[in-house]
């Protein structure tokens, strides 16, 4: 066999294993910016403790309007929410939309819906500017209702965003949405929205390079919520899934899409796959040497 043919086979084998490495390796830790007019610091502290796979840095948007450069320099993913409407929302939404359109994912949590331009008029919503053009959901006219919500596990799609979720309830501070055309809803609340329609609990929408994920529950615990009373179940797992998926550029592999819990799929570690790549390359070189001799 010709040396050039052996070299080609070695390159192809290495490339194939390299591709497997890229697809199967878990996402590296994301730098997550927590953007809110209230409870940004408390949310970041809670998530840093309960979701150590990523790092969370608060940004008080009541006093600071970030630029696209400041966001892309500091963060791989951003979380956008609020507690009560605030005047900076359109400018913050504009920066978040630019961040999404740069190819980095945005995660949204309640009470984002209160300031959405179609939210309850009594809230005096300011809108979120161009972020509303690429977010997954509109509101049901109420923003976020103060009503119980229970995740509908029976109809939940198999997806990285739902991996490991067995229950999730909220005594308040969740729901009140309608999915937009082009939105992928992977989990619904059992309770309908204010219009009597299905209420999306976890959804995402991809528009060109932009991916926006909405987890329709307030992330600003523990300041305003009590575990087992105001919320219960796999609260932090749901958020971790969102940041994992966001950090993976909103890409689900075939294996992940085929199971309800991607974490149970046996995969090689990053270093194991890297070692495999090196061994394949070394074996190809040794084989070539034997034949050339």
N, C-alpha and C positions, 0 to 999 in steps of 0.2 A: 504494500500500500504506500502511496506517495506521501512524503512528509507534509506537503501542502494540504492533502486531504485530512491527515491526522490533525493538523493544526486547526482546520476548519471545524472538525468535530469537537475538538476541545473547547473552542470559542463558543460554539453553539450550546454545549453542555453547561458551560459556566454561565452563559447568558440566561439559560432556562432556570438554573438554580437561583441566580440573582433575582430574576423576576419573582420566583416563589418567595424569596426573602422579603422583597418589597411588599407583596400582598399579604403574607402571613404574619409579619412582625407586628407586634402591638405598637400603637402610636407612642411617641415619646411624650414626656410631660409637657403639657401646654402652659404657657404663660397667659393666664386669663385675667382680663381687666373687668372689674365689677363696677359698672357705671350706673349710679342711681343718685337721686336727689336726697334720699334718706336711707339709712341702714346699710350703706355700702361697706363700711368698715366692719360692722357686725356680721354681715353676710360673708365677706371675705375671710374673716376669722373663723367662722363656723365651717366653711368649706375647706379651709386649710387644715382644720382638725379632722373633719369627717371624710374628706376626699383628698388624701395626701398624694394621689397619683398626679395631681396638677398643682400649680401654685396660683394663688389668687391675690390680686392687688386692687384695693379700693380706689375709686375716683369719684369724688363728690361733684356731681354735675349741677348741683344748685349754685355752685360758685365757680366751677370750671367748665368751659366748653372745649373739649379736646379738638385738636386738628388731626387730619388723616395721618400726617407724618408722626405725630406724637403717639398715635395708636399703633401704627405699623412698626414703629421702632421698639415699642415696649411689649406688645401683646401678639399672641398667635390667634386668640379667640377673645371675643368680648361678650359679656352678659349685660343686657340692657333691661332695666325695670325702674319703677318709681313707687313712691308711697305718697299719694295725693298729687294732683296735677301741678305743674310748674312751668314757668315761662320759657325756660331754656330748652324745652322738649323739641321744638322744631330744629334748632341748631344741633342738638345732640343727635337727633335722628338723621340729620344730613351727614354728620361725621360718621355715624354708624353705617349708613348706606354706602358711603364711599369706601369704608373699610370692607364691607361685604363685596362690593364690586371690584375690590383689589384682589379677590380670591380667598379671603379669610372669613371664616364663618362667624355669624352673629347668633347668639342665643337670647331669647326673649322670655321673661317671666312676668307674672302678674305683679303690679297693677299697670303694666304697660297699656292695657286696654282702656283704662280710664282717660288717658290723654289722647287716645286715637281720635281722629276727627269725627268718627261716627259713634263715639262714646256717648254716655248719658249727658244730656245738655246741662243738667244741674251741676255736673262736675266742671263746667266751663273748659272743655278740652281745647288744647292748643294745637293738637296734631303733632305728628313726628316727621313732617316734611317728606323727603323722598324715601325714607325707610318704609312708609306705608305702601309704596309701590311694589315692594319686594317681600313684605312680610307674609306669613302663611295664612293668617286669618283676619277677617273683619270681626266686629263685635255683633252681639245680638241686640244692640241698642242700649244695653245696661252698663257696659264695661264689665267689671268683675262683680258678680252678685255675691251677696253675703248669705250663701246657702250651701248646704252640704253637697259634697261630691264624692263619688266612689268610682274608682277605675274599673272599667268593664273588661276583666281579664278574659272572659270567654270569647270575645270578638277581637282580641288584641292581635295585631299582625306579628309575624316572626321577623324580627329586625334588630339590628344593634341597639336601637333606641329603647327597645323593650326587653332586652336581655336581663334575666334574673328578676324581673318584676313579678311578684306574686300577689301583691295587694298595695293599694294606695288610697287613702281617704283624706278628705279635708273637711273640717267642720264649717269652714268659710274660706274666703280668699282664693277661690279657684273657679275656673270655667267662665262661661258667658261669651262664647265665640261661635263663629260660622267659618267653615273652611272655604278658601278661595278656589276658583278653578286653577288647576295645576298644582295644588297642594297635595302632598302625600300625608294622610293621617294614619298613624300606626297604632294609636290607642284612643278610645273614646271614654268619656264619662258615662256612667249608666243613666244619669239624670239628663233630660233634654235642656236645651237653652231656653231663654225667655220666650222664644218664638215657637217652642214645641218641636224644635229640630234637633238632630244629633249634635252634641257639643264636643268638639275635639279636645282631647287632653294632651296628646303629644303629636306634633305635626312638624313637617318641614317643607320648604319650597325652594326650588332651585331655579334661578332666573339668570341665564348666561353664566358668568363666573361667580355669581352671588348665591350663597346658601344661608337661609335664615331658619332657625329651629325655634319652635315655640313650645315651652313646657308650661301649661296653663295652670300654674299654681304659684303662690307667692314664695320667693326664695328667701325673704328677709326674716327667717327664723334664726335664733330663738327669741329675738326681741319681742315679736308680736305673736308668738305661737308656743304652745306647750305640747311636747311629745306625748302622744297617746290621748290627747284631748282635742287640740286644734288640728293636728294632723297625725297620721299613723301609717304604718306600712313601710314600703321601700322608697321613702322620700329621697334620701341621699343617693341611693342607687339610680333613681330616675335622673337626677341631675348629673351624676357621674357619666351615665350613658350619653347624655347630651354633649358633655364636654369631650368625651372620647370620640364620638361621631364627628363633632365639629373639628377636632384636631386631626382627624383622618380625612379631611376635605369632603365630608359627607359622602364617603364611598363605602358601600357595603360589598364585601366579597361574596361569592356564591355560597360559601360555607356559612357565612354569617346570616344570609338571607334565608337559609334553609332550616334554621333552628330557633327555638324560642329563647335560648340562652347561649349567645356566642361564647361566653366565658367557659362553657363546658366542652368546647371543641378542642381536642388535643392538637396543639401546634408546637413546632420547634421554637425554641427561644431564639432571640436575635443572634446570640453568640453561637448557638448550635448550628444555625443556618449559615452563618459566616464561616464556621469551621468546615461545613459540608462543601461550600464553594471552594475553599482552599484545597480540600482533599481531592475534589474532582479535578481541579487544575493540576495538582501534583501528580495524580494518577495518569492523566493524559500525557504529561511530559515524560514520565517513566516509560509508558507504553511506546511512545515515539522513539525513545532512545533504544529500547530493545529491538525494535524493527529496523531502525537505521543501522544498528550493528549487524 
